[in-house]
């Protein structure tokens, strides 16, 4: 953000008027933040588009939590929104595979690596309470 301000005609002058004690850096999301954001976005989006959703596969949450590609709530929200359309009619669970287009190589690679480390995340679900 500072670089954009500096590139403005009055940017350097504007920045010189702001005390460094007033600066605040917003840290990137960590694993726990990603889990909270992913869970809330899944529930919010599913409730809006698929109100019958009652559970989320743990492997899907784990994928979002540990993937460095997702460093903002917006990115997680976009993934969730696009995945809702891949949930078959009548399905009441959000599965790991719903996060990806069919045949996605990232999906297969992550699934295989995770299965070797911890097989309990696949086909294991967290219940969602829609209030």
Backbone atoms as SQL, in Angstrom:
CREATE TABLE atoms (id INTEGER PRIMARY KEY, chain TEXT, resi INTEGER, resn TEXT, atom TEXT, x REAL, y REAL, z REAL);
INSERT INTO atoms VALUES
  (1, 'A', 1, 'UNK', 'N', 0.820, -1.174, 0.000),
  (2, 'A', 1, 'UNK', 'CA', 0.000, 0.000, 0.000),
  (3, 'A', 1, 'UNK', 'C', 0.876, 1.253, 0.000),
  (4, 'A', 2, 'UNK', 'N', 1.967, 1.194, 0.763),
  (5, 'A', 2, 'UNK', 'CA', 2.867, 2.345, 0.813),
  (6, 'A', 2, 'UNK', 'C', 3.440, 2.647, -0.567),
  (7, 'A', 3, 'UNK', 'N', 3.759, 1.605, -1.322),
  (8, 'A', 3, 'UNK', 'CA', 4.319, 1.803, -2.662),
  (9, 'A', 3, 'UNK', 'C', 3.334, 2.535, -3.561),
  (10, 'A', 4, 'UNK', 'N', 2.053, 2.202, -3.453),
  (11, 'A', 4, 'UNK', 'CA', 1.030, 2.882, -4.250),
  (12, 'A', 4, 'UNK', 'C', 0.914, 4.345, -3.841),
  (13, 'A', 5, 'UNK', 'N', 0.977, 4.591, -2.551),
  (14, 'A', 5, 'UNK', 'CA', 0.890, 5.982, -2.077),
  (15, 'A', 5, 'UNK', 'C', 2.090, 6.777, -2.563),
  (16, 'A', 6, 'UNK', 'N', 3.281, 6.204, -2.470),
  (17, 'A', 6, 'UNK', 'CA', 4.503, 6.890, -2.892),
  (18, 'A', 6, 'UNK', 'C', 4.467, 7.197, -4.388),
  (19, 'A', 7, 'UNK', 'N', 3.876, 6.306, -5.184),
  (20, 'A', 7, 'UNK', 'CA', 3.836, 6.526, -6.636),
  (21, 'A', 7, 'UNK', 'C', 2.892, 7.657, -7.021),
  (22, 'A', 8, 'UNK', 'N', 2.039, 8.069, -6.120),
  (23, 'A', 8, 'UNK', 'CA', 1.143, 9.199, -6.344),
  (24, 'A', 8, 'UNK', 'C', 1.950, 10.496, -6.273),
  (25, 'A', 9, 'UNK', 'N', 1.498, 11.536, -6.966),
  (26, 'A', 9, 'UNK', 'CA', 2.218, 12.825, -6.968),
  (27, 'A', 9, 'UNK', 'C', 2.502, 13.351, -5.567),
  (28, 'A', 10, 'UNK', 'N', 1.537, 13.307, -4.709),
  (29, 'A', 10, 'UNK', 'CA', 1.702, 13.843, -3.352),
  (30, 'A', 10, 'UNK', 'C', 1.988, 12.748, -2.335),
  (31, 'A', 11, 'UNK', 'N', 2.239, 11.551, -2.812),
  (32, 'A', 11, 'UNK', 'CA', 2.437, 10.407, -1.936),
  (33, 'A', 11, 'UNK', 'C', 3.540, 10.561, -0.907),
  (34, 'A', 12, 'UNK', 'N', 4.775, 10.884, -1.337),
  (35, 'A', 12, 'UNK', 'CA', 5.853, 11.002, -0.342),
  (36, 'A', 12, 'UNK', 'C', 5.552, 12.046, 0.737),
  (37, 'A', 13, 'UNK', 'N', 4.937, 13.145, 0.322),
  (38, 'A', 13, 'UNK', 'CA', 4.596, 14.188, 1.288),
  (39, 'A', 13, 'UNK', 'C', 3.522, 13.684, 2.252),
  (40, 'A', 14, 'UNK', 'N', 2.555, 12.973, 1.724),
  (41, 'A', 14, 'UNK', 'CA', 1.488, 12.429, 2.553),
  (42, 'A', 14, 'UNK', 'C', 2.049, 11.439, 3.575),
  (43, 'A', 15, 'UNK', 'N', 2.919, 10.556, 3.134),
  (44, 'A', 15, 'UNK', 'CA', 3.501, 9.575, 4.052),
  (45, 'A', 15, 'UNK', 'C', 4.363, 10.232, 5.123),
  (46, 'A', 16, 'UNK', 'N', 5.016, 11.346, 4.787),
  (47, 'A', 16, 'UNK', 'CA', 5.869, 12.013, 5.777),
  (48, 'A', 16, 'UNK', 'C', 5.049, 12.596, 6.917),
  (49, 'A', 17, 'UNK', 'N', 3.766, 12.784, 6.723),
  (50, 'A', 17, 'UNK', 'CA', 2.895, 13.355, 7.763),
  (51, 'A', 17, 'UNK', 'C', 2.302, 12.294, 8.681),
  (52, 'A', 18, 'UNK', 'N', 2.480, 11.048, 8.330),
  (53, 'A', 18, 'UNK', 'CA', 1.915, 9.965, 9.143),
  (54, 'A', 18, 'UNK', 'C', 3.008, 9.416, 10.060),
  (55, 'A', 19, 'UNK', 'N', 2.733, 9.463, 11.343),
  (56, 'A', 19, 'UNK', 'CA', 3.688, 8.956, 12.323),
  (57, 'A', 19, 'UNK', 'C', 3.852, 7.456, 12.163),
  (58, 'A', 20, 'UNK', 'N', 5.086, 6.973, 12.293),
  (59, 'A', 20, 'UNK', 'CA', 5.314, 5.532, 12.172),
  (60, 'A', 20, 'UNK', 'C', 4.618, 4.762, 13.297),
  (61, 'A', 21, 'UNK', 'N', 4.309, 5.433, 14.400),
  (62, 'A', 21, 'UNK', 'CA', 3.593, 4.757, 15.492),
  (63, 'A', 21, 'UNK', 'C', 2.129, 4.500, 15.124),
  (64, 'A', 22, 'UNK', 'N', 1.647, 5.147, 14.078),
  (65, 'A', 22, 'UNK', 'CA', 0.260, 4.955, 13.634),
  (66, 'A', 22, 'UNK', 'C', 0.149, 3.852, 12.573),
  (67, 'A', 23, 'UNK', 'N', 1.280, 3.313, 12.159),
  (68, 'A', 23, 'UNK', 'CA', 1.263, 2.263, 11.143),
  (69, 'A', 23, 'UNK', 'C', 0.793, 0.950, 11.772),
  (70, 'A', 24, 'UNK', 'N', 0.073, 0.203, 10.966),
  (71, 'A', 24, 'UNK', 'CA', -0.380, -1.105, 11.421),
  (72, 'A', 24, 'UNK', 'C', -0.245, -2.083, 10.272),
  (73, 'A', 25, 'UNK', 'N', 0.362, -3.201, 10.548),
  (74, 'A', 25, 'UNK', 'CA', 0.530, -4.238, 9.543),
  (75, 'A', 25, 'UNK', 'C', -0.479, -5.348, 9.838),
  (76, 'A', 26, 'UNK', 'N', -1.271, -5.676, 8.835),
  (77, 'A', 26, 'UNK', 'CA', -2.237, -6.763, 8.987),
  (78, 'A', 26, 'UNK', 'C', -1.536, -8.050, 8.577),
  (79, 'A', 27, 'UNK', 'N', -1.346, -8.955, 9.518),
  (80, 'A', 27, 'UNK', 'CA', -0.620, -10.188, 9.195),
  (81, 'A', 27, 'UNK', 'C', -1.434, -11.091, 8.273),
  (82, 'A', 28, 'UNK', 'N', -0.736, -11.948, 7.557),
  (83, 'A', 28, 'UNK', 'CA', -1.401, -12.935, 6.716),
  (84, 'A', 28, 'UNK', 'C', -2.151, -13.914, 7.603),
  (85, 'A', 29, 'UNK', 'N', -3.119, -14.579, 6.999),
  (86, 'A', 29, 'UNK', 'CA', -3.870, -15.588, 7.733),
  (87, 'A', 29, 'UNK', 'C', -2.965, -16.769, 8.070),
  (88, 'A', 30, 'UNK', 'N', -3.145, -17.345, 9.254),
  (89, 'A', 30, 'UNK', 'CA', -2.405, -18.557, 9.596),
  (90, 'A', 30, 'UNK', 'C', -3.357, -19.750, 9.473),
  (91, 'A', 31, 'UNK', 'N', -2.901, -20.928, 9.806),
  (92, 'A', 31, 'UNK', 'CA', -3.694, -22.146, 9.637),
  (93, 'A', 31, 'UNK', 'C', -5.027, -22.048, 10.380),
  (94, 'A', 32, 'UNK', 'N', -4.981, -21.604, 11.618),
  (95, 'A', 32, 'UNK', 'CA', -6.210, -21.471, 12.403),
  (96, 'A', 32, 'UNK', 'C', -7.171, -20.467, 11.789),
  (97, 'A', 33, 'UNK', 'N', -6.637, -19.331, 11.318),
  (98, 'A', 33, 'UNK', 'CA', -7.473, -18.330, 10.657),
  (99, 'A', 33, 'UNK', 'C', -8.130, -18.926, 9.420),
  (100, 'A', 34, 'UNK', 'N', -7.350, -19.656, 8.624),
  (101, 'A', 34, 'UNK', 'CA', -7.893, -20.275, 7.416),
  (102, 'A', 34, 'UNK', 'C', -9.019, -21.262, 7.742),
  (103, 'A', 35, 'UNK', 'N', -8.851, -22.016, 8.824),
  (104, 'A', 35, 'UNK', 'CA', -9.908, -22.959, 9.219),
  (105, 'A', 35, 'UNK', 'C', -11.191, -22.226, 9.595),
  (106, 'A', 36, 'UNK', 'N', -11.046, -21.157, 10.367),
  (107, 'A', 36, 'UNK', 'CA', -12.220, -20.390, 10.780),
  (108, 'A', 36, 'UNK', 'C', -12.899, -19.753, 9.568),
  (109, 'A', 37, 'UNK', 'N', -12.110, -19.114, 8.708),
  (110, 'A', 37, 'UNK', 'CA', -12.665, -18.463, 7.520),
  (111, 'A', 37, 'UNK', 'C', -13.288, -19.500, 6.595),
  (112, 'A', 38, 'UNK', 'N', -12.581, -20.597, 6.351),
  (113, 'A', 38, 'UNK', 'CA', -13.103, -21.636, 5.459),
  (114, 'A', 38, 'UNK', 'C', -14.416, -22.203, 6.001),
  (115, 'A', 39, 'UNK', 'N', -14.449, -22.512, 7.279),
  (116, 'A', 39, 'UNK', 'CA', -15.669, -23.069, 7.875),
  (117, 'A', 39, 'UNK', 'C', -16.826, -22.090, 7.767),
  (118, 'A', 40, 'UNK', 'N', -16.581, -20.841, 8.139),
  (119, 'A', 40, 'UNK', 'CA', -17.663, -19.859, 8.095),
  (120, 'A', 40, 'UNK', 'C', -18.114, -19.583, 6.665),
  (121, 'A', 41, 'UNK', 'N', -17.163, -19.533, 5.729),
  (122, 'A', 41, 'UNK', 'CA', -17.540, -19.305, 4.325),
  (123, 'A', 41, 'UNK', 'C', -18.307, -20.500, 3.760),
  (124, 'A', 42, 'UNK', 'N', -17.867, -21.704, 4.098),
  (125, 'A', 42, 'UNK', 'CA', -18.585, -22.900, 3.643),
  (126, 'A', 42, 'UNK', 'C', -20.022, -22.887, 4.152),
  (127, 'A', 43, 'UNK', 'N', -20.173, -22.600, 5.422),
  (128, 'A', 43, 'UNK', 'CA', -21.511, -22.589, 6.019),
  (129, 'A', 43, 'UNK', 'C', -22.358, -21.476, 5.411),
  (130, 'A', 44, 'UNK', 'N', -21.795, -20.273, 5.315),
  (131, 'A', 44, 'UNK', 'CA', -22.532, -19.122, 4.770),
  (132, 'A', 44, 'UNK', 'C', -22.953, -19.373, 3.325),
  (133, 'A', 45, 'UNK', 'N', -22.021, -19.818, 2.503),
  (134, 'A', 45, 'UNK', 'CA', -22.304, -20.029, 1.087),
  (135, 'A', 45, 'UNK', 'C', -23.246, -21.206, 0.887),
  (136, 'A', 46, 'UNK', 'N', -23.004, -22.278, 1.621),
  (137, 'A', 46, 'UNK', 'CA', -23.876, -23.446, 1.506),
  (138, 'A', 46, 'UNK', 'C', -25.296, -23.103, 1.939),
  (139, 'A', 47, 'UNK', 'N', -25.440, -22.344, 3.005),
  (140, 'A', 47, 'UNK', 'CA', -26.761, -21.957, 3.488),
  (141, 'A', 47, 'UNK', 'C', -27.495, -21.125, 2.440),
  (142, 'A', 48, 'UNK', 'N', -26.745, -20.289, 1.747),
  (143, 'A', 48, 'UNK', 'CA', -27.341, -19.412, 0.730),
  (144, 'A', 48, 'UNK', 'C', -27.755, -20.197, -0.511),
  (145, 'A', 49, 'UNK', 'N', -26.891, -21.098, -0.979),
  (146, 'A', 49, 'UNK', 'CA', -27.133, -21.782, -2.240),
  (147, 'A', 49, 'UNK', 'C', -27.609, -23.223, -2.087),
  (148, 'A', 50, 'UNK', 'N', -27.238, -23.875, -1.010),
  (149, 'A', 50, 'UNK', 'CA', -27.607, -25.277, -0.765),
  (150, 'A', 50, 'UNK', 'C', -27.986, -25.419, 0.712),
  (151, 'A', 51, 'UNK', 'N', -29.165, -24.950, 1.087),
  (152, 'A', 51, 'UNK', 'CA', -29.524, -24.918, 2.515),
  (153, 'A', 51, 'UNK', 'C', -29.605, -26.287, 3.184),
  (154, 'A', 52, 'UNK', 'N', -29.569, -27.357, 2.402),
  (155, 'A', 52, 'UNK', 'CA', -29.652, -28.691, 2.994),
  (156, 'A', 52, 'UNK', 'C', -28.295, -29.257, 3.403),
  (157, 'A', 53, 'UNK', 'N', -27.208, -28.488, 3.222),
  (158, 'A', 53, 'UNK', 'CA', -25.869, -28.950, 3.604),
  (159, 'A', 53, 'UNK', 'C', -25.813, -29.099, 5.125),
  (160, 'A', 54, 'UNK', 'N', -25.329, -30.260, 5.594),
  (161, 'A', 54, 'UNK', 'CA', -25.240, -30.452, 7.046),
  (162, 'A', 54, 'UNK', 'C', -23.860, -30.875, 7.528),
  (163, 'A', 55, 'UNK', 'N', -22.885, -31.055, 6.596),
  (164, 'A', 55, 'UNK', 'CA', -21.543, -31.409, 7.047),
  (165, 'A', 55, 'UNK', 'C', -20.489, -31.056, 5.995),
  (166, 'A', 56, 'UNK', 'N', -19.262, -30.943, 6.472),
  (167, 'A', 56, 'UNK', 'CA', -18.109, -30.572, 5.647),
  (168, 'A', 56, 'UNK', 'C', -17.014, -31.612, 5.867),
  (169, 'A', 57, 'UNK', 'N', -16.432, -32.099, 4.771),
  (170, 'A', 57, 'UNK', 'CA', -15.364, -33.085, 4.895),
  (171, 'A', 57, 'UNK', 'C', -14.109, -32.435, 5.480),
  (172, 'A', 58, 'UNK', 'N', -13.510, -33.086, 6.451),
  (173, 'A', 58, 'UNK', 'CA', -12.313, -32.561, 7.119),
  (174, 'A', 58, 'UNK', 'C', -11.156, -32.361, 6.149),
  (175, 'A', 59, 'UNK', 'N', -11.026, -33.217, 5.153),
  (176, 'A', 59, 'UNK', 'CA', -9.929, -33.090, 4.193),
  (177, 'A', 59, 'UNK', 'C', -10.024, -31.769, 3.426),
  (178, 'A', 60, 'UNK', 'N', -11.228, -31.342, 3.099),
  (179, 'A', 60, 'UNK', 'CA', -11.417, -30.057, 2.415),
  (180, 'A', 60, 'UNK', 'C', -10.984, -28.892, 3.284),
  (181, 'A', 61, 'UNK', 'N', -11.360, -28.920, 4.545),
  (182, 'A', 61, 'UNK', 'CA', -10.924, -27.871, 5.473),
  (183, 'A', 61, 'UNK', 'C', -9.414, -27.876, 5.644),
  (184, 'A', 62, 'UNK', 'N', -8.842, -29.069, 5.746),
  (185, 'A', 62, 'UNK', 'CA', -7.395, -29.185, 5.899),
  (186, 'A', 62, 'UNK', 'C', -6.678, -28.619, 4.678),
  (187, 'A', 63, 'UNK', 'N', -7.174, -28.924, 3.481),
  (188, 'A', 63, 'UNK', 'CA', -6.579, -28.416, 2.245),
  (189, 'A', 63, 'UNK', 'C', -6.533, -26.884, 2.264),
  (190, 'A', 64, 'UNK', 'N', -7.636, -26.269, 2.620),
  (191, 'A', 64, 'UNK', 'CA', -7.698, -24.804, 2.655),
  (192, 'A', 64, 'UNK', 'C', -6.775, -24.252, 3.736),
  (193, 'A', 65, 'UNK', 'N', -6.743, -24.924, 4.878),
  (194, 'A', 65, 'UNK', 'CA', -5.959, -24.427, 6.006),
  (195, 'A', 65, 'UNK', 'C', -4.460, -24.431, 5.733),
  (196, 'A', 66, 'UNK', 'N', -3.953, -25.437, 5.045),
  (197, 'A', 66, 'UNK', 'CA', -2.502, -25.559, 4.880),
  (198, 'A', 66, 'UNK', 'C', -1.998, -25.060, 3.524),
  (199, 'A', 67, 'UNK', 'N', -2.888, -24.687, 2.632),
  (200, 'A', 67, 'UNK', 'CA', -2.485, -24.258, 1.295),
  (201, 'A', 67, 'UNK', 'C', -2.079, -22.786, 1.324),
  (202, 'A', 68, 'UNK', 'N', -0.817, -22.481, 1.009),
  (203, 'A', 68, 'UNK', 'CA', -0.355, -21.087, 1.048),
  (204, 'A', 68, 'UNK', 'C', -1.023, -20.205, -0.006),
  (205, 'A', 69, 'UNK', 'N', -1.696, -20.811, -0.963),
  (206, 'A', 69, 'UNK', 'CA', -2.408, -20.054, -1.988),
  (207, 'A', 69, 'UNK', 'C', -3.529, -19.223, -1.364),
  (208, 'A', 70, 'UNK', 'N', -4.074, -19.694, -0.266),
  (209, 'A', 70, 'UNK', 'CA', -5.192, -19.014, 0.373),
  (210, 'A', 70, 'UNK', 'C', -4.688, -18.160, 1.535),
  (211, 'A', 71, 'UNK', 'N', -4.370, -16.909, 1.237),
  (212, 'A', 71, 'UNK', 'CA', -3.869, -16.026, 2.288),
  (213, 'A', 71, 'UNK', 'C', -4.809, -14.865, 2.551),
  (214, 'A', 72, 'UNK', 'N', -6.035, -14.960, 2.044),
  (215, 'A', 72, 'UNK', 'CA', -7.033, -13.940, 2.370),
  (216, 'A', 72, 'UNK', 'C', -8.415, -14.579, 2.396),
  (217, 'A', 73, 'UNK', 'N', -9.296, -13.961, 3.142),
  (218, 'A', 73, 'UNK', 'CA', -10.669, -14.466, 3.233),
  (219, 'A', 73, 'UNK', 'C', -11.347, -14.413, 1.866),
  (220, 'A', 74, 'UNK', 'N', -11.019, -13.422, 1.050),
  (221, 'A', 74, 'UNK', 'CA', -11.609, -13.289, -0.276),
  (222, 'A', 74, 'UNK', 'C', -11.282, -14.504, -1.142),
  (223, 'A', 75, 'UNK', 'N', -10.030, -14.944, -1.108),
  (224, 'A', 75, 'UNK', 'CA', -9.628, -16.101, -1.908),
  (225, 'A', 75, 'UNK', 'C', -10.360, -17.368, -1.465),
  (226, 'A', 76, 'UNK', 'N', -10.504, -17.524, -0.178),
  (227, 'A', 76, 'UNK', 'CA', -11.216, -18.693, 0.351),
  (228, 'A', 76, 'UNK', 'C', -12.689, -18.620, -0.053),
  (229, 'A', 77, 'UNK', 'N', -13.273, -17.455, 0.056),
  (230, 'A', 77, 'UNK', 'CA', -14.673, -17.264, -0.315),
  (231, 'A', 77, 'UNK', 'C', -14.904, -17.584, -1.792),
  (232, 'A', 78, 'UNK', 'N', -13.987, -17.149, -2.658),
  (233, 'A', 78, 'UNK', 'CA', -14.117, -17.431, -4.093),
  (234, 'A', 78, 'UNK', 'C', -14.058, -18.936, -4.364),
  (235, 'A', 79, 'UNK', 'N', -13.163, -19.638, -3.680),
  (236, 'A', 79, 'UNK', 'CA', -13.067, -21.089, -3.845),
  (237, 'A', 79, 'UNK', 'C', -14.365, -21.757, -3.421),
  (238, 'A', 80, 'UNK', 'N', -14.890, -21.357, -2.289),
  (239, 'A', 80, 'UNK', 'CA', -16.115, -21.959, -1.760),
  (240, 'A', 80, 'UNK', 'C', -17.289, -21.689, -2.691),
  (241, 'A', 81, 'UNK', 'N', -17.413, -20.455, -3.150),
  (242, 'A', 81, 'UNK', 'CA', -18.513, -20.099, -4.035),
  (243, 'A', 81, 'UNK', 'C', -18.471, -20.924, -5.319),
  (244, 'A', 82, 'UNK', 'N', -17.272, -21.097, -5.884),
  (245, 'A', 82, 'UNK', 'CA', -17.166, -21.884, -7.116),
  (246, 'A', 82, 'UNK', 'C', -17.424, -23.369, -6.855),
  (247, 'A', 83, 'UNK', 'N', -17.116, -23.842, -5.668),
  (248, 'A', 83, 'UNK', 'CA', -17.289, -25.272, -5.382),
  (249, 'A', 83, 'UNK', 'C', -18.741, -25.652, -5.117),
  (250, 'A', 84, 'UNK', 'N', -19.550, -24.724, -4.662),
  (251, 'A', 84, 'UNK', 'CA', -20.953, -25.020, -4.360),
  (252, 'A', 84, 'UNK', 'C', -21.671, -25.551, -5.602),
  (253, 'A', 85, 'UNK', 'N', -21.325, -25.028, -6.767),
  (254, 'A', 85, 'UNK', 'CA', -21.950, -25.480, -7.999),
  (255, 'A', 85, 'UNK', 'C', -21.606, -26.913, -8.377),
  (256, 'A', 86, 'UNK', 'N', -20.577, -27.473, -7.775),
  (257, 'A', 86, 'UNK', 'CA', -20.173, -28.849, -8.079),
  (258, 'A', 86, 'UNK', 'C', -20.810, -29.881, -7.147),
  (259, 'A', 87, 'UNK', 'N', -21.612, -29.418, -6.204),
  (260, 'A', 87, 'UNK', 'CA', -22.281, -30.343, -5.288),
  (261, 'A', 87, 'UNK', 'C', -23.525, -30.888, -5.985),
  (262, 'A', 88, 'UNK', 'N', -23.604, -32.202, -6.136),
  (263, 'A', 88, 'UNK', 'CA', -24.766, -32.784, -6.830),
  (264, 'A', 88, 'UNK', 'C', -26.075, -32.500, -6.088),
  (265, 'A', 89, 'UNK', 'N', -27.132, -32.430, -6.859),
  (266, 'A', 89, 'UNK', 'CA', -28.464, -32.223, -6.289),
  (267, 'A', 89, 'UNK', 'C', -28.767, -33.356, -5.308),
  (268, 'A', 90, 'UNK', 'N', -29.291, -32.990, -4.154),
  (269, 'A', 90, 'UNK', 'CA', -29.630, -33.986, -3.138),
  (270, 'A', 90, 'UNK', 'C', -28.486, -34.319, -2.186),
  (271, 'A', 91, 'UNK', 'N', -27.264, -33.890, -2.498),
  (272, 'A', 91, 'UNK', 'CA', -26.112, -34.149, -1.618),
  (273, 'A', 91, 'UNK', 'C', -26.191, -33.192, -0.433),
  (274, 'A', 92, 'UNK', 'N', -26.012, -33.697, 0.779),
  (275, 'A', 92, 'UNK', 'CA', -26.105, -32.854, 1.972),
  (276, 'A', 92, 'UNK', 'C', -24.746, -32.632, 2.644),
  (277, 'A', 93, 'UNK', 'N', -23.656, -32.967, 1.897),
  (278, 'A', 93, 'UNK', 'CA', -22.314, -32.781, 2.447),
  (279, 'A', 93, 'UNK', 'C', -21.430, -32.060, 1.424),
  (280, 'A', 94, 'UNK', 'N', -20.519, -31.251, 1.931),
  (281, 'A', 94, 'UNK', 'CA', -19.499, -30.656, 1.075),
  (282, 'A', 94, 'UNK', 'C', -18.276, -31.546, 1.185),
  (283, 'A', 95, 'UNK', 'N', -17.900, -32.151, 0.074),
  (284, 'A', 95, 'UNK', 'CA', -16.772, -33.067, 0.054),
  (285, 'A', 95, 'UNK', 'C', -15.528, -32.379, -0.494),
  (286, 'A', 96, 'UNK', 'N', -14.392, -32.937, -0.179),
  (287, 'A', 96, 'UNK', 'CA', -13.103, -32.432, -0.664),
  (288, 'A', 96, 'UNK', 'C', -13.119, -32.274, -2.178),
  (289, 'A', 97, 'UNK', 'N', -13.625, -33.274, -2.887),
  (290, 'A', 97, 'UNK', 'CA', -13.636, -33.237, -4.350),
  (291, 'A', 97, 'UNK', 'C', -14.463, -32.089, -4.916),
  (292, 'A', 98, 'UNK', 'N', -15.418, -31.585, -4.159),
  (293, 'A', 98, 'UNK', 'CA', -16.232, -30.477, -4.646),
  (294, 'A', 98, 'UNK', 'C', -15.421, -29.186, -4.795),
  (295, 'A', 99, 'UNK', 'N', -14.275, -29.111, -4.144),
  (296, 'A', 99, 'UNK', 'CA', -13.446, -27.909, -4.235),
  (297, 'A', 99, 'UNK', 'C', -12.754, -27.771, -5.591),
  (298, 'A', 100, 'UNK', 'N', -12.743, -28.841, -6.384),
  (299, 'A', 100, 'UNK', 'CA', -11.964, -28.874, -7.618),
  (300, 'A', 100, 'UNK', 'C', -12.823, -29.226, -8.818),
  (301, 'A', 101, 'UNK', 'N', -12.354, -28.782, -9.974),
  (302, 'A', 101, 'UNK', 'CA', -12.945, -29.238, -11.231),
  (303, 'A', 101, 'UNK', 'C', -12.562, -30.709, -11.409),
  (304, 'A', 102, 'UNK', 'N', -13.393, -31.501, -12.077),
  (305, 'A', 102, 'UNK', 'CA', -13.045, -32.916, -12.297),
  (306, 'A', 102, 'UNK', 'C', -11.692, -33.062, -13.001),
  (307, 'A', 103, 'UNK', 'N', -10.887, -34.003, -12.520),
  (308, 'A', 103, 'UNK', 'CA', -9.585, -34.278, -13.123),
  (309, 'A', 103, 'UNK', 'C', -8.474, -33.323, -12.722),
  (310, 'A', 104, 'UNK', 'N', -8.718, -32.451, -11.775),
  (311, 'A', 104, 'UNK', 'CA', -7.716, -31.474, -11.336),
  (312, 'A', 104, 'UNK', 'C', -6.510, -32.185, -10.731),
  (313, 'A', 105, 'UNK', 'N', -5.319, -31.918, -11.246),
  (314, 'A', 105, 'UNK', 'CA', -4.107, -32.600, -10.777),
  (315, 'A', 105, 'UNK', 'C', -3.720, -32.200, -9.352),
  (316, 'A', 106, 'UNK', 'N', -3.990, -30.956, -8.965),
  (317, 'A', 106, 'UNK', 'CA', -3.686, -30.515, -7.598),
  (318, 'A', 106, 'UNK', 'C', -4.493, -31.347, -6.605),
  (319, 'A', 107, 'UNK', 'N', -5.746, -31.576, -6.936),
  (320, 'A', 107, 'UNK', 'CA', -6.631, -32.383, -6.108),
  (321, 'A', 107, 'UNK', 'C', -6.018, -33.761, -5.881),
  (322, 'A', 108, 'UNK', 'N', -5.647, -34.428, -6.946),
  (323, 'A', 108, 'UNK', 'CA', -5.120, -35.791, -6.845),
  (324, 'A', 108, 'UNK', 'C', -3.806, -35.834, -6.072),
  (325, 'A', 109, 'UNK', 'N', -2.916, -34.901, -6.356),
  (326, 'A', 109, 'UNK', 'CA', -1.612, -34.862, -5.687),
  (327, 'A', 109, 'UNK', 'C', -1.774, -34.647, -4.182),
  (328, 'A', 110, 'UNK', 'N', -2.559, -33.649, -3.793),
  (329, 'A', 110, 'UNK', 'CA', -2.769, -33.355, -2.379),
  (330, 'A', 110, 'UNK', 'C', -3.433, -34.539, -1.677),
  (331, 'A', 111, 'UNK', 'N', -4.425, -35.127, -2.331),
  (332, 'A', 111, 'UNK', 'CA', -5.135, -36.270, -1.751),
  (333, 'A', 111, 'UNK', 'C', -4.172, -37.426, -1.475),
  (334, 'A', 112, 'UNK', 'N', -3.333, -37.739, -2.442),
  (335, 'A', 112, 'UNK', 'CA', -2.399, -38.855, -2.278),
  (336, 'A', 112, 'UNK', 'C', -1.375, -38.573, -1.181),
  (337, 'A', 113, 'UNK', 'N', -0.824, -37.354, -1.163),
  (338, 'A', 113, 'UNK', 'CA', 0.170, -37.020, -0.130),
  (339, 'A', 113, 'UNK', 'C', -0.457, -37.032, 1.259),
  (340, 'A', 114, 'UNK', 'N', -1.657, -36.516, 1.387),
  (341, 'A', 114, 'UNK', 'CA', -2.326, -36.450, 2.683),
  (342, 'A', 114, 'UNK', 'C', -2.733, -37.839, 3.153),
  (343, 'A', 115, 'UNK', 'N', -3.175, -38.666, 2.243),
  (344, 'A', 115, 'UNK', 'CA', -3.596, -40.029, 2.606),
  (345, 'A', 115, 'UNK', 'C', -2.434, -40.807, 3.223),
  (346, 'A', 116, 'UNK', 'N', -1.222, -40.559, 2.726),
  (347, 'A', 116, 'UNK', 'CA', -0.042, -41.221, 3.291),
  (348, 'A', 116, 'UNK', 'C', 0.231, -40.742, 4.713),
  (349, 'A', 117, 'UNK', 'N', -0.017, -39.457, 4.982),
  (350, 'A', 117, 'UNK', 'CA', 0.261, -38.887, 6.299),
  (351, 'A', 117, 'UNK', 'C', -0.841, -39.179, 7.314),
  (352, 'A', 118, 'UNK', 'N', -2.099, -39.001, 6.872),
  (353, 'A', 118, 'UNK', 'CA', -3.219, -39.157, 7.800),
  (354, 'A', 118, 'UNK', 'C', -4.474, -39.523, 7.006),
  (355, 'A', 119, 'UNK', 'N', -4.821, -40.755, 7.035),
  (356, 'A', 119, 'UNK', 'CA', -5.968, -41.246, 6.272),
  (357, 'A', 119, 'UNK', 'C', -7.302, -40.886, 6.932),
  (358, 'A', 120, 'UNK', 'N', -7.280, -40.393, 8.154),
  (359, 'A', 120, 'UNK', 'CA', -8.525, -40.143, 8.885),
  (360, 'A', 120, 'UNK', 'C', -9.269, -38.888, 8.417),
  (361, 'A', 121, 'UNK', 'N', -8.631, -38.019, 7.637),
  (362, 'A', 121, 'UNK', 'CA', -9.287, -36.796, 7.181),
  (363, 'A', 121, 'UNK', 'C', -10.257, -37.046, 6.034),
  (364, 'A', 122, 'UNK', 'N', -9.975, -38.063, 5.254),
  (365, 'A', 122, 'UNK', 'CA', -10.815, -38.401, 4.111),
  (366, 'A', 122, 'UNK', 'C', -12.055, -39.156, 4.595),
  (367, 'A', 123, 'UNK', 'N', -13.191, -38.799, 4.041),
  (368, 'A', 123, 'UNK', 'CA', -14.483, -39.419, 4.403),
  (369, 'A', 123, 'UNK', 'C', -14.830, -39.237, 5.870),
  (370, 'A', 124, 'UNK', 'N', -14.316, -38.180, 6.482),
  (371, 'A', 124, 'UNK', 'CA', -14.643, -37.825, 7.858),
  (372, 'A', 124, 'UNK', 'C', -15.212, -36.402, 7.813),
  (373, 'A', 125, 'UNK', 'N', -16.338, -36.193, 8.441),
  (374, 'A', 125, 'UNK', 'CA', -17.053, -34.930, 8.285),
  (375, 'A', 125, 'UNK', 'C', -17.280, -34.217, 9.608),
  (376, 'A', 126, 'UNK', 'N', -17.388, -32.907, 9.503),
  (377, 'A', 126, 'UNK', 'CA', -17.725, -32.049, 10.640),
  (378, 'A', 126, 'UNK', 'C', -19.158, -31.602, 10.432),
  (379, 'A', 127, 'UNK', 'N', -19.990, -31.772, 11.433),
  (380, 'A', 127, 'UNK', 'CA', -21.392, -31.367, 11.323),
  (381, 'A', 127, 'UNK', 'C', -21.524, -29.855, 11.321),
  (382, 'A', 128, 'UNK', 'N', -22.453, -29.362, 10.537),
  (383, 'A', 128, 'UNK', 'CA', -22.730, -27.932, 10.425),
  (384, 'A', 128, 'UNK', 'C', -24.078, -27.667, 11.073),
  (385, 'A', 129, 'UNK', 'N', -24.126, -26.656, 11.914),
  (386, 'A', 129, 'UNK', 'CA', -25.389, -26.261, 12.507),
  (387, 'A', 129, 'UNK', 'C', -25.830, -24.968, 11.862),
  (388, 'A', 130, 'UNK', 'N', -26.925, -25.007, 11.132),
  (389, 'A', 130, 'UNK', 'CA', -27.482, -23.802, 10.513),
  (390, 'A', 130, 'UNK', 'C', -28.518, -23.205, 11.450),
  (391, 'A', 131, 'UNK', 'N', -28.220, -22.023, 11.946),
  (392, 'A', 131, 'UNK', 'CA', -29.166, -21.359, 12.857),
  (393, 'A', 131, 'UNK', 'C', -29.867, -20.236, 12.154);
